[in-house]
Amino acid sequence: MSEPRHLRTAAAQFQFRGEAEAFVPYGNGHINDTYLVTCNGACAPARYILQHINAQVFHSPAVVMQNIERVTAHLAAQLAHEPDRARRALTLVPARDASNWYVDADGETWRAYPFIENARSYETATSVEQAFQAAEAFGRFQQQLASLPAPRLHETIPDFHHTPRRFAALERAIAADVKGRAKLAQPEIDFALARESITGILLQADLPERITHNDTKFNNVLLDDATGESLCVVDLDTVMPGLALYDFGDMVRTTTSPAAEDEQDLSKVTMQFPLFEALVRGYLSTAGGFLTETEKKFLAFSGKLITFEVGIRFLADYLAGDTYFKIHREGHNLDRCRTQFKLVESIELQEEKMNRLVESIAG
């Protein structure tokens, strides 16, 4: 966590309306440090999101920002004639030197966005309508970026959703067992090893490359406070080339269970079929026009695969000593892993029914 003086120094480098007076940690992301900044301007207070990019995860922050520059500019152009367009896509706040990010004296990279007022994200979906709205937003995001002109976006984290390589990383973590934790996670290790055969299925399906968000957690969509309508997709660090199904699969993972990602009471973890149906309907309402038949065929499977993939990532990080994901208690990453694996089991029990639903909706 950065010291307040560093926050003030960073904030002063951006073209905020007024002087930054208050900094409050914002959100619960695992990677970057995020702050809600309140500035007292001449007319009225203005609020911004200020973020410090974690260079331990994003080794080339400038590459991340180059992608975000292009994506936000393209989205703005797509929304030029939309009412309330300033709330429907993130907008970078320029730095004082007119660049779109700031590198401090320590080489740390910062960026800022105007805070989108009268909207919020939710950790879990409380209704089928919320699930529909989130899926519609992520499908629209993919559809809008389908027309992004060349060149190809940078891969900000190479092989981010390459499940076989994620599995190989888990195997290395098991073999190394640097913290002596493998004995504490043997049931989870056995669960993972038994499902190695599913890891390469999407990569072997000859699916087209898309521009994808790659972190479609339910809480990465802002919903309007008054109407409940989806407004804006946030957290663009991992927007890069990928498979459309990576995004849909992560929606299933983060939206269909009422439990938090790190829920310790596993009886609360279940794939709720009505929420899955809402995701399918919402996503296909905006993305269905450009998806291939093969992509649609694997919609249900993608939920199982990405949930499994994230579970093995949490497990590998736990075995390696919690070096990637932020933790807030002992065994936090193992709890996260267990939650994912319980959701995989729930999906497996309903997978045939899920496939029949997709076929009936997609035609």
C-alpha positions as CSV (number, residue, x, y, z in Angstrom):
1,M,0.0,0.0,0.0
2,S,1.4,3.4,-0.9
3,E,1.9,6.1,1.7
4,P,-0.4,9.2,1.6
5,R,2.4,11.4,0.4
6,H,2.9,9.2,-2.6
7,L,-0.8,9.4,-3.3
8,R,-0.8,13.2,-3.2
9,T,2.2,13.3,-5.4
10,A,0.6,11.0,-7.9
11,A,-2.8,12.8,-7.8
12,A,-1.1,16.1,-8.4
13,Q,0.2,14.9,-11.8
14,F,-3.3,14.4,-13.2
15,Q,-5.7,17.0,-14.7
16,F,-8.2,16.8,-11.9
17,R,-10.8,19.5,-11.4
18,G,-9.6,21.0,-8.1
19,E,-7.0,19.9,-5.5
20,A,-7.1,16.3,-4.2
21,E,-8.1,16.4,-0.5
22,A,-9.3,12.9,0.5
23,F,-8.1,9.4,-0.5
24,V,-10.1,6.3,0.4
25,P,-9.1,2.8,-0.6
26,Y,-11.7,1.6,-3.0
27,G,-12.9,-1.9,-4.1
28,N,-11.5,-5.2,-3.2
29,G,-9.4,-6.1,-6.2
30,H,-6.6,-8.7,-5.8
31,I,-4.0,-6.9,-7.8
32,N,-3.8,-3.1,-8.1
33,D,-4.1,-0.5,-5.4
34,T,-7.2,1.6,-6.0
35,Y,-8.3,4.8,-4.3
36,L,-11.4,7.1,-4.5
37,V,-10.1,10.6,-4.6
38,T,-12.2,13.6,-3.8
39,C,-11.2,17.0,-5.1
40,N,-12.6,20.3,-4.0
41,G,-13.1,22.4,-7.1
42,A,-14.4,25.9,-7.6
43,C,-17.9,24.8,-8.4
44,A,-18.5,21.4,-6.7
45,P,-16.4,18.5,-5.4
46,A,-15.2,16.1,-8.1
47,R,-14.4,12.5,-7.6
48,Y,-11.9,10.3,-9.4
49,I,-10.5,6.8,-9.3
50,L,-6.7,6.7,-8.9
51,Q,-4.9,3.4,-9.4
52,H,-1.4,2.2,-8.9
53,I,-0.6,-0.6,-11.4
54,N,1.0,-3.7,-9.8
55,A,4.2,-4.2,-11.8
56,Q,4.7,-7.6,-10.1
57,V,1.7,-8.8,-12.1
58,F,1.8,-6.5,-15.1
59,H,5.5,-6.5,-16.0
60,S,5.1,-3.9,-18.7
61,P,2.6,-1.3,-17.4
62,A,3.1,0.9,-20.5
63,V,1.8,-1.9,-22.6
64,V,-1.2,-2.2,-20.4
65,M,-1.9,1.5,-20.8
66,Q,-1.4,1.4,-24.5
67,N,-4.2,-1.2,-24.8
68,I,-6.4,0.8,-22.5
69,E,-5.8,4.0,-24.5
70,R,-6.9,2.3,-27.7
71,V,-9.9,0.5,-26.1
72,T,-11.3,3.5,-24.3
73,A,-10.9,5.7,-27.4
74,H,-12.7,3.1,-29.5
75,L,-15.5,2.7,-27.0
76,A,-15.9,6.5,-26.8
77,A,-16.2,6.6,-30.6
78,Q,-18.8,3.8,-30.6
79,L,-20.8,5.7,-27.9
80,A,-20.5,9.2,-29.5
81,H,-24.2,9.6,-30.1
82,E,-25.5,7.7,-27.0
83,P,-27.2,9.6,-24.2
84,D,-25.3,9.5,-20.9
85,R,-22.2,8.4,-22.8
86,A,-19.8,9.6,-20.1
87,R,-21.2,6.9,-17.8
88,R,-21.1,4.1,-20.3
89,A,-17.4,3.7,-20.8
90,L,-14.3,4.4,-18.8
91,T,-12.4,7.6,-19.7
92,L,-8.8,8.2,-18.9
93,V,-7.9,11.4,-17.1
94,P,-4.8,12.9,-18.8
95,A,-1.7,13.6,-16.8
96,R,-0.2,17.1,-16.6
97,D,2.2,16.3,-19.4
98,A,-0.8,15.2,-21.6
99,S,0.0,11.5,-21.5
100,N,-2.6,9.1,-20.2
101,W,-0.6,7.8,-17.3
102,Y,2.1,8.9,-14.9
103,V,5.3,7.2,-13.9
104,D,6.7,8.4,-10.6
105,A,10.3,8.8,-9.4
106,D,10.3,5.2,-8.3
107,G,9.3,3.9,-11.7
108,E,5.7,3.1,-10.5
109,T,2.9,3.6,-12.9
110,W,-0.4,5.4,-12.1
111,R,-3.6,6.1,-14.0
112,A,-6.9,7.9,-13.2
113,Y,-10.5,7.8,-14.4
114,P,-13.5,10.1,-13.6
115,F,-15.6,8.4,-10.9
116,I,-18.9,7.2,-12.4
117,E,-21.5,8.6,-10.0
118,N,-24.9,7.0,-9.1
119,A,-23.8,3.6,-10.1
120,R,-22.2,0.7,-8.3
121,S,-20.9,-2.9,-8.7
122,Y,-22.1,-5.9,-6.7
123,E,-20.1,-8.8,-5.4
124,T,-22.9,-11.3,-6.1
125,A,-26.0,-11.1,-8.3
126,T,-29.2,-10.8,-6.3
127,S,-31.6,-11.4,-9.1
128,V,-31.8,-12.9,-12.6
129,E,-32.2,-9.3,-14.0
130,Q,-28.9,-8.3,-12.6
131,A,-27.3,-11.4,-14.1
132,F,-28.9,-10.6,-17.5
133,Q,-27.7,-7.0,-17.3
134,A,-24.1,-8.0,-16.6
135,A,-24.0,-10.5,-19.4
136,E,-25.6,-8.1,-21.8
137,A,-22.8,-5.6,-20.9
138,F,-20.0,-8.0,-21.4
139,G,-21.4,-9.2,-24.7
140,R,-21.9,-5.6,-25.8
141,F,-18.3,-4.9,-24.8
142,Q,-17.0,-7.7,-27.0
143,Q,-19.3,-6.6,-29.9
144,Q,-18.1,-3.0,-29.7
145,L,-14.5,-4.1,-29.8
146,A,-15.0,-6.5,-32.7
147,S,-14.5,-3.5,-35.0
148,L,-11.2,-2.2,-33.3
149,P,-8.8,-1.7,-36.2
150,A,-5.3,-3.2,-36.4
151,P,-2.8,-3.6,-35.0
152,R,-3.5,-6.5,-32.7
153,L,-3.7,-5.5,-29.0
154,H,-0.8,-6.5,-26.8
155,E,-1.1,-9.5,-24.6
156,T,-0.7,-7.9,-21.2
157,I,-0.3,-11.3,-19.4
158,P,0.7,-13.9,-22.0
159,D,-1.2,-17.2,-21.8
160,F,-3.5,-15.7,-19.2
161,H,-6.3,-18.2,-19.9
162,H,-4.1,-21.0,-21.3
163,T,-5.5,-23.7,-19.1
164,P,-2.9,-26.4,-19.9
165,R,-0.1,-24.1,-18.9
166,R,-1.9,-23.0,-15.8
167,F,-2.2,-26.8,-15.0
168,A,1.5,-27.3,-15.6
169,A,2.2,-24.4,-13.2
170,L,0.1,-26.2,-10.6
171,E,2.1,-29.4,-11.1
172,R,5.3,-27.5,-10.6
173,A,4.0,-25.9,-7.4
174,I,2.9,-29.4,-6.1
175,A,6.4,-30.8,-6.9
176,A,8.2,-27.9,-5.3
177,D,5.9,-27.6,-2.3
178,V,8.1,-24.7,-1.0
179,K,6.0,-24.0,2.0
180,G,5.2,-27.6,3.0
181,R,1.5,-27.0,2.3
182,A,0.7,-29.9,-0.1
183,K,-0.3,-32.1,2.8
184,L,-2.9,-29.5,3.8
185,A,-4.4,-29.4,0.3
186,Q,-4.3,-33.1,-0.7
187,P,-8.0,-33.4,-1.5
188,E,-7.8,-30.3,-3.7
189,I,-4.7,-31.6,-5.4
190,D,-6.4,-34.9,-6.1
191,F,-9.5,-33.1,-7.4
192,A,-7.4,-31.1,-9.8
193,L,-5.3,-34.0,-11.1
194,A,-8.4,-36.0,-11.8
195,R,-9.6,-33.3,-14.3
196,E,-6.5,-32.7,-16.3
197,S,-8.2,-34.0,-19.4
198,I,-10.5,-31.0,-19.7
199,T,-7.8,-28.4,-19.8
200,G,-7.1,-28.3,-23.5
201,I,-10.7,-28.7,-24.9
202,L,-11.3,-25.0,-25.8
203,L,-7.8,-24.6,-27.3
204,Q,-8.4,-27.6,-29.5
205,A,-11.8,-26.5,-30.7
206,D,-10.5,-24.2,-33.5
207,L,-12.3,-21.1,-32.1
208,P,-11.7,-17.6,-33.5
209,E,-9.6,-15.1,-31.7
210,R,-11.6,-12.1,-30.3
211,I,-10.8,-9.1,-28.2
212,T,-11.9,-10.1,-24.8
213,H,-12.0,-8.6,-21.3
214,N,-10.5,-11.7,-19.6
215,D,-11.7,-10.8,-16.1
216,T,-15.5,-10.8,-16.3
217,K,-16.3,-11.0,-12.7
218,F,-19.8,-9.8,-11.9
219,N,-18.3,-6.9,-9.9
220,N,-16.6,-5.6,-13.0
221,V,-19.9,-4.2,-14.4
222,L,-21.5,-1.0,-13.0
223,L,-25.2,-1.0,-12.6
224,D,-27.2,2.3,-12.5
225,D,-28.5,3.0,-9.0
226,A,-31.9,4.2,-10.2
227,T,-32.7,1.8,-13.0
228,G,-30.5,-1.3,-12.4
229,E,-29.4,-1.0,-16.1
230,S,-25.8,-2.1,-16.9
231,L,-23.8,1.0,-17.7
232,C,-20.1,0.4,-17.9
233,V,-17.5,-2.4,-17.9
234,V,-14.5,-1.7,-15.7
235,D,-11.1,-3.1,-14.9
236,L,-9.5,-3.1,-18.4
237,D,-6.0,-4.3,-17.5
238,T,-6.5,-7.7,-19.1
239,V,-8.4,-6.6,-22.2
240,M,-6.4,-8.4,-25.0
241,P,-6.7,-11.1,-27.6
242,G,-8.5,-14.2,-26.4
243,L,-11.5,-16.5,-26.8
244,A,-15.0,-15.1,-26.3
245,L,-15.7,-18.1,-24.2
246,Y,-13.1,-17.1,-21.6
247,D,-15.3,-14.1,-20.8
248,F,-18.6,-16.1,-20.7
249,G,-17.0,-18.8,-18.6
250,D,-15.8,-16.3,-16.0
251,M,-19.3,-14.8,-15.9
252,V,-20.7,-18.2,-15.0
253,R,-18.0,-18.6,-12.3
254,T,-18.6,-15.3,-10.6
255,T,-22.4,-14.8,-11.2
256,T,-24.2,-18.1,-10.8
257,S,-23.3,-18.9,-7.2
258,P,-24.7,-16.8,-4.3
259,A,-21.5,-17.4,-2.3
260,A,-18.5,-15.1,-2.2
261,E,-15.3,-16.2,-4.1
262,D,-13.7,-17.0,-0.8
263,E,-16.7,-18.5,1.0
264,Q,-15.7,-20.9,3.8
265,D,-19.1,-22.5,4.2
266,L,-19.1,-24.6,1.0
267,S,-22.8,-25.6,1.5
268,K,-23.5,-22.1,0.2
269,V,-21.7,-22.7,-3.1
270,T,-24.0,-23.9,-6.0
271,M,-24.5,-23.1,-9.6
272,Q,-28.0,-21.6,-9.7
273,F,-29.6,-22.6,-13.0
274,P,-31.9,-19.5,-13.3
275,L,-28.9,-17.2,-13.1
276,F,-27.1,-19.3,-15.8
277,E,-30.1,-19.0,-18.0
278,A,-30.1,-15.2,-17.5
279,L,-26.4,-15.1,-18.4
280,V,-27.0,-17.0,-21.6
281,R,-29.9,-14.8,-22.7
282,G,-28.2,-11.6,-21.8
283,Y,-24.9,-12.5,-23.5
284,L,-26.5,-13.8,-26.7
285,S,-28.7,-10.7,-26.9
286,T,-25.6,-8.6,-27.6
287,A,-22.8,-11.1,-28.7
288,G,-25.0,-13.7,-30.4
289,G,-24.7,-11.9,-33.8
290,F,-21.0,-12.5,-34.2
291,L,-20.4,-15.8,-32.3
292,T,-19.9,-18.9,-34.4
293,E,-22.0,-22.1,-33.8
294,T,-19.0,-23.7,-32.3
295,E,-18.5,-20.9,-29.8
296,K,-22.2,-21.2,-28.8
297,K,-21.8,-25.0,-28.4
298,F,-19.2,-24.6,-25.7
299,L,-20.9,-21.9,-23.6
300,A,-21.9,-24.2,-20.8
301,F,-18.5,-26.0,-20.8
302,S,-16.7,-22.7,-20.6
303,G,-18.2,-22.1,-17.2
304,K,-16.8,-25.3,-15.8
305,L,-13.4,-24.8,-17.5
306,I,-12.7,-21.3,-16.3
307,T,-14.0,-22.0,-12.8
308,F,-11.6,-25.0,-12.7
309,E,-8.8,-22.8,-14.1
310,V,-9.2,-20.2,-11.5
311,G,-9.3,-22.8,-8.8
312,I,-6.0,-24.3,-9.8
313,R,-4.5,-20.8,-9.9
314,F,-5.6,-20.2,-6.3
315,L,-4.3,-23.6,-5.4
316,A,-0.9,-23.1,-7.1
317,D,-0.5,-19.7,-5.4
318,Y,-1.3,-21.2,-2.0
319,L,1.3,-23.9,-2.5
320,A,3.8,-21.3,-3.7
321,G,3.4,-19.1,-0.6
322,D,0.7,-16.6,-1.7
323,T,2.9,-14.7,-4.1
324,Y,0.3,-13.5,-6.6
325,F,-3.1,-12.9,-5.1
326,K,-3.5,-10.6,-2.2
327,I,-4.6,-12.5,0.9
328,H,-6.3,-11.3,4.1
329,R,-6.0,-14.4,6.3
330,E,-4.0,-17.6,6.6
331,G,-5.2,-20.1,4.1
332,H,-7.1,-17.5,2.1
333,N,-6.1,-18.8,-1.3
334,L,-6.9,-22.4,-0.3
335,D,-10.4,-21.2,0.7
336,R,-10.7,-19.6,-2.7
337,C,-9.6,-22.8,-4.4
338,R,-12.2,-24.9,-2.4
339,T,-15.0,-22.5,-3.4
340,Q,-14.1,-22.8,-7.1
341,F,-13.8,-26.6,-7.0
342,K,-17.2,-26.9,-5.2
343,L,-18.7,-24.8,-8.0
344,V,-17.1,-27.0,-10.6
345,E,-18.8,-30.0,-9.0
346,S,-22.2,-28.2,-9.1
347,I,-21.7,-27.3,-12.7
348,E,-20.8,-30.9,-13.5
349,L,-24.1,-32.1,-12.0
350,Q,-26.1,-29.7,-14.2
351,E,-24.0,-29.7,-17.4
352,E,-26.3,-31.7,-19.6
353,K,-29.3,-29.4,-18.6
354,M,-27.1,-26.4,-19.3
355,N,-26.2,-27.6,-22.7
356,R,-29.8,-28.2,-23.6
357,L,-30.7,-24.7,-22.5
358,V,-28.0,-23.1,-24.7
359,E,-29.1,-25.2,-27.7
360,S,-32.7,-24.1,-27.2
361,I,-31.8,-20.4,-26.9
362,A,-29.1,-20.3,-29.5
363,G,-31.0,-22.3,-32.0
